[in-house]
Amino acid sequence: MKRQLISLFALTLIFAFIFSCAEKKDSLPAKPEVQPVIPDSIVIDTLKVDSLITEIIELDTLFVDTLMIDSFSIDTSKVIPSEQTETSFWNDIKIMGLKGNLRSLSETTYKAQDKFGEIVKGQITGKSSVILFETTGMIKEEQYFDPKGKPLSTKKNMYDSKGNKIENAFRPDGKLDNSKKISYDSKGNITEETIYNPQGLLESKYKYKYIDRKLTEACLYNSEGNISNIELYGYDINGNKTEESFYNSEGELIDSHKFIIETDEEGNRNVKDIFVTDGVENISWEKFSREGYRVAQGSGRSGDEKSSFTEYKYDASGNVIEETGNDPVLYLKYEYEYDAAGNWVKKTAYEKKSLENKIWLPKYITERTITYYE
């Protein structure tokens, strides 16, 4: 989606911003001569957390692969302000909605079958995962496997002596795919992300600016140190994100989103994302309960925001127990078994064909094996 800036004044501001960002390319690091990027010593600093991906805790099925999120838009979906302060933080265990000091978490999903009235596991479906944690609650290593148990990918996280995070991603054959070094400021905000290829050469660099811990500007640089993309963010006086604007290297506006947040008398929040596609205004929205759970979401053209929608219900532990939607049509319910720490170790999903239908058929079973530090 391409769109020219209408206002000459606005265009001048954008080019001024590009110029200011371009001036900083002299600070780009020299191309390293070694691979992969490995620190001299590993020091875990629990106060340096990926604060940009922890603004909203999404539990269970709402947790959308946050572990594997890459920049550029590391915060574009988080529009409700965090309750995190400079003296508190969310580690990876809390982000995932887990309890206790986990050592490891393995997860496998199977097709569910009804055998003589008993729900049993069938074939493995989708990918399986193994996640290892530091004692600080931060992820140390992630491994993913296909249904036959063959490795798909591995990511190992390390920390240098300053607490900066280094992510090394590996291919199925065990060879390095890329390395990413993440730098933080004293408040835990990500200030730079630098990506290196398997040979240790610079691929790209991301630089971020903040005001009161809110991301306001982001610049993407290519391997030559030239700007590729720019993102600008705006907020209201309550810290809620109100707009996003995306520009190319020429200062042309290529995409934009406006956010409207409405709160009812019961404290529920409705977040609307308004954007234009092919000249048509569209809206996607999410509704959150006062406890912070996403209870509904939908999308459609302006005036028909519910052309596609999904609703959720939760149990007392914050896990989704019912999910209904119209596009695609779905009626799902979930049953859980928990360990002594309060984490679910087995989830069974059922589906039915229509709202009126009273027959729930087993769909899949997900099992977790969780170990804890003593």
N, C-alpha and C positions, 0 to 999 in steps of 0.2 A: 504494500500500500504506500503509494508515493503522494506527497502533497507539498506544494510550494508554500513557503512562509508568506503570508499576506502582507504583514506590516513590515515596511522598510526599517522601522525602528527596532522591531524584534529581531530582524535579520542582522542588524548591526550588533546587537547584544550577543547573538549567538557566535558571530565571527570573533567578537572580542573575547568570548569565553574560549573558543578554539585556540586563539593566539596565546591566551594565558596558559592553557594546558600544554601547548606545543613548546612553550618556553621551558617546561619542566623535563623535556625528554633528555636533557643533558644528565639528569640524575639516574637514567637507566643504567643498570649494572652491566659491566663488561661481560661478554659471553664467556661462561665458565669453560674450562678445559677438561673437566672431568665429568663422569656420569656414573651413577645417578647423584642427585644432590643429597649428601649425607652429612649431618652435623658432627662436630668433634665429640660432643657429649650430649647425652639425652637428658633433658631436665623437663619435668612436667610442671607447668605453672597453671594451677587450676583456675586462676582468675582470668586467664586469657582464653576466652571461649568464642566460638563463632556466633557472636551476638546477633548478626544479621539474619540468621536462620532460626532464631529462637523466639521470635516475637509472639507467635501463637503456638501453643502446644496442640498438635493434632494427634489424637489417640487412635490406635488400632487402624481401621481402614482409612482414617483421615490422614494418617501419616504417609505422605506420598514420597517415598524414597528420598527423604531429606538427607540421608547419609551420603548419597551420590550426587547431590546438587552441585553443579559447577556455576561459576559466573558465566555470563555477564550479569544477568538480572537476578542477583542473589536475594533481592528483597522485594521483588515487584508484586508478590501476592500478599504481603503482610501489611495490612492497612490499619489494623487496630493496634494501638500503642501497647507496649509491653509494660508489665509491672516490675520488670527487672530494674534494679538500682545499681549504683556504682559499688555497693557493698554486698550485692547478691548476684548469683549467676545461675544459669541452667547448664548442667553438663549434658553429655549425650544420653545418658541413662534417663534423665528427667525429660529430655526432648522426646524420647521414644515412649514416654508414659509408663516407664517401668519403675519398680520399687526394689530397694535394697542395693547392696554393693555387688553388682554382677561381675563375674569373671568371664563368662562366655554365654552366648545365646545362639543356638542352632534352631533352624526352622525349616520344616518340610511340609508341603501340601500334597494331599492324596485325593483321588476321586473317591467319593463316598458311595457305598453300596448297601442296600437293604438285603440281608441274608436271613431269611426265616424270622423277620421281625427285629433283627439286631443290626445296627448300623456299624459297618466295618470298613477298613481301609482298602482301597483298590490300588490302581497304578499311581505312581508319582506324577503330578502335573506341574508344569511351570518350573521355575528355578528354585533351588534350595540355597540356604545361606548359613554361614557361620560367622559370628561377630565376636571378637575378643576385646576386652576392656582393660584399661589401666585401673589401678586402685582409685584413681581420681574420678572415675566415671566417664572418662573420655575414651573414644574408640581407638584401639590400637591397630586392629587389622580386620578387614572384611574379605570374605571369600564367598564366591557364588558358583553354583554348579548347575548343569543341565539335568533333566530327569534321569539320565543314565549315570549321573555322578561324575561326569567329566567337567574339569574346571572351565569356567567361563571368564572370570576376571578376579583379580586380587588387588586390594588397596591397603597399603601400610602407612600409618601415620607416625611421624616422629616429631620431636621438638628440639630446637637448638638451645644454646645456653641462655638466650634471651626470651625463651618461651614462644618463639615463632614456630608455627606449625609447618611441617613439610609432609606432603602427601606424595607417595610414589605408587603409581598405578601400573599393574603388570598384566600382560596378555596371558591367554591360556597356556602358552608354551613356557611361561615363567620369565619371558624377556620383558624388560622395562618398556612401557608404552609412553609414559610421560611423568614428569615431576612437577609439583606445584608447591611453591613456597608462599605462605600466608603470613603477612606482617600485621601487627596490631599496635594501637596506641595504648596509652596508660589506662584508658577506660574500657579496653577490651574490644574496641571497634576495629574491624578490618580496614587497614589503610592501603595495602597493596597486595596483589596476587600476581605472582610471576610464574609463567608456564615454560618449562623446558622440554625439548624433545628427547628421545632416547640417547642421543649423542651429547646431551648436556647443553645444546644451543638454545638460545632464547627463541620462543615461538610467539609469545604475546605477553602483555602486561596490563593489569587493571589497577587504576588508582581511584580512591574514593575520598570524598569530603563529607564532613558532618557539621551540623549545628545542633547543640544540645542532644547529642547522641542519635540524631536523625540523619539518615543518609540523604544528602542534598544534590550531590554531583558524582558522576562516575564517568571516567574516560577509559576507553579501550585503545591500546596501542598495538601495532603490529611489530614484527621482529625488527623492522628498520627504525622503530621509534616514532612512527607517524600515527596520528589519530585515525582510528577506523570508525568508531561510534562514540556517541555522547548520550548520556541519560541525565535528565534533570527531574527533581522531585520537589513537590510542594506539600505543605502541611497546614492544618488549621491551628488555632490557639490551644487546642486540647492535645495536639500531637498526632492527630489522625491524618493519614496520607490523603490528600485531596486531588493530586494530579501527578501524572508521569508524562514526560515528553522525550521522544527518541529522535536523534538527529544523526545523519551520516557525516562523512568527513568533509563535505562541502557546506555543512550548516543547514541542510535541507531537512525539514520536519518529515519523518517517514512514518511515524506512528504516535498516537497520544491516547491517554486514558484519563478520565475524570472520575473521581470517587465521591459518592454521597453516602454519608452514614446517618441513619435515623435510629433513634432510641425510643421505644415505647414506654408506657407507664410502668411496666413490669421489669424494665431493665434489659429487654431483649434488643439486640442490635441487628439492623438490616444494612448490609454493605452493598452498594450498587457500583458496578464498573461500567462506565459509558464510553463506547468507542465507535469508530466509523469504519466499516468494511465495504469497499466498492461503492462508496457514496451513500450507504445505508447506515443509519444509527442503530447500534446494537447495545444490548444491556446484558451483562451477566451479574448475578447477585448471590449473596450468601446471607443466611440468617443465623445469628448466634444467640444462644440462651444467655441469661445473666451469669451462669456459671462458666461460660466460655465455650460450650459445646456447639458445634455446627449442627443445627437441627434441620436446615433446608438449604438447597441451592438450586439455581436455575439459570436459564439464558433464553434469549430470543430477540427479535427486533423490538425497537422502542414501541410501546403500546401493547406488546404481546410478550411480556417478559417471562411468562410461564409456559411458553411453547415447549420447553424442555425443563423438567424439574425433578428433584429427588428429595425425599424427606427421610430423616433419621430419628430413631429413638435409642435411648441409652439405659444401661443398668446403673446401679449405685456406684459401681467401680469406674464408670466413665467409658465402658465399652459399648459399641453399637450392638443392639439386639434386634432391631428391625430396620429395613431399608426398602423404600418403595419409590418407584419412578415411572415416568410415562414415555421416555425416549432414551434408551430402549425401555419397553415395558418390563418391570421387574418387581417381584415381591419376594423378599429375602428375610430370613430370620436367623439368628445365631445363638448357639448355646455354648457355654464356657465351663471349663474345669480349671481350678486354680491351685497353685502351690502354697506352701506355708507363708511365703512372703507377700502373697496377694497378687502375683503375676499369673496371667492365664497360661496354661501349658497345653491346652487342647481347645480348639474351636471347631464346632461343627456347623456348617451352613446348610439351610434348607430353602427350597424355593417352591412356589406354586404358580399356576398359570394365570390366575385372575384373582381379583379381590374377593369375589364370591366363592371361589373354590376353597374347600375345606381340607384338601389333601396336600400336605407338605411333603415333598420328596427330598431325600438327602442329596446334596450337591457336592460338597467337598469337606474334607477334614484337614485341619492344619495342626501339627504337633510341634511343640517347642521343648527343647532340652536346655535347662538353665542351670548353670553352676554359679556359686557365690564365693567371694573371698570370706575367710573366717574372721 
